[in-house]
Amino acid sequence: MTAVGAEHADRRRTCEACGVEHPDGRTVRIAVDDLALDLRLCPQHAVSAREHLLDWLILRKDEAALGHDRRTSDRTLTTQVRAWAVARGYPVAKTGSVSRQLIELYRGSHAGRGSATP
């Protein structure tokens, strides 16, 4: 599987994410194997789309390298992040998903960057 995120200037376009016309809009192309998707986005949403795509690709690559099943891995990560957050006093629900911010703090504390506190 090959994934690509390309971007080029696309003048006077309406952002498909926020519905606002931006003079400096972008067309972001996301391609995976033989499927390509072109999105007209404002600069803010173009950056956000690229960041989320990269986060997702990095996470899935890490999971694949470890041989983890995505659903099991997601549940395990959520459980670990929740326990870590509660132990450090972060507000977190007892069930459901946890915020991306907490996941990033958890990963940062386990990557040798120290322990974050609320």
N, C-alpha and C positions, 0 to 999 in steps of 0.2 A: 504494500500500500504506500502510495506517495501522496503527501499532503503539501499543498503550497498555498501561501497567503500572499498575494501580490496586490499592489495598490497603484493607481495612477490618477492624476488630476482629472476631474470631470466637472467642468464649469456649469454653473446655474442648474444644479440638480437638487431635487428634493430628497432629503434623508429618509430612507425606508424605515428607520428606527424611531425617529421623533416626528416625522412629517413636516419638517421645516425646510424651506429652500435655503441653501447655503451657497454663496458665491464661490467658496473654495471647497465644494463637496468632492468626494472621492468615490471611485468605483473600486471596491475590494473584491478580488477574485479568489474564491476558495475552491481548490481542486483536489479531489481524492480519486486516484485511479482515473477512470474515464468520465467521471462526473465533475462538472464545473458549475459554480454558482457565482454570479456577479451581483453584488449588492451595492446600491447607491447609498453612501453614508456621509454624514457630516464628519469633520475631522475628529471630534470627540468620540463618536461611535465607531469610526474606523480604527482608532487606537484601541478602544475597548474590545472590539471584535477580534483584533489581532492578539491581544493579551489573553483573552479567554481561550482562543484556539490553541495558542502555545501552551497555556496551562494544562489544557485537556490532553494535548499530545504528549507532553512531558509526563503527566501522571500515568497515562496509559502505557507509555514506553517503560516506565519504572515498574508498573504492575506486570507487564509481559516478561520483563527480565527476571522478575522474582517468581514467575509462574503462578500469579494470583488470578483467581476468578474475579471479575469486576464486582459482581454483587456481593460476594463474600468479603472482598477487600474493602468495599465502601462501608459495609456494616461494621466490620472490625475497626476501621479507621474512625468512624463516628463514635463507637463505644470508647475507644482509647482517648479521643479528643475530649469527649464529655467527662470522663473520669479525671483527666489531666486538668481540665478547666475548673471543675468543682473543687479539686484539691487546692487550686490557687485562688479561689474566690471569684472566678468569673461567673456572671449570670448565664445560665444555660438551662434549657428545658430538659425535663427528664426523658422525654421521647421526641422522636422526629429528627429532622436534620439539624446540623450545627452550622454556624455561619462560616463563610470562607475565611473571614478574619481570624476566627479561633483556630481553624485548620492551619493557616499560615503561621500563627504564633506557636502552635504545637510543633509543627515541622521545624521551625526556627530553633526552638529550644532543644530539639533532638538532633540538630545538625551541628551542635557544638558552638552555637552562637549565644549561649546563656539562657537563663530562664526568664521569661517575661512575666510581669505582674500587672494586675489591672490598674 
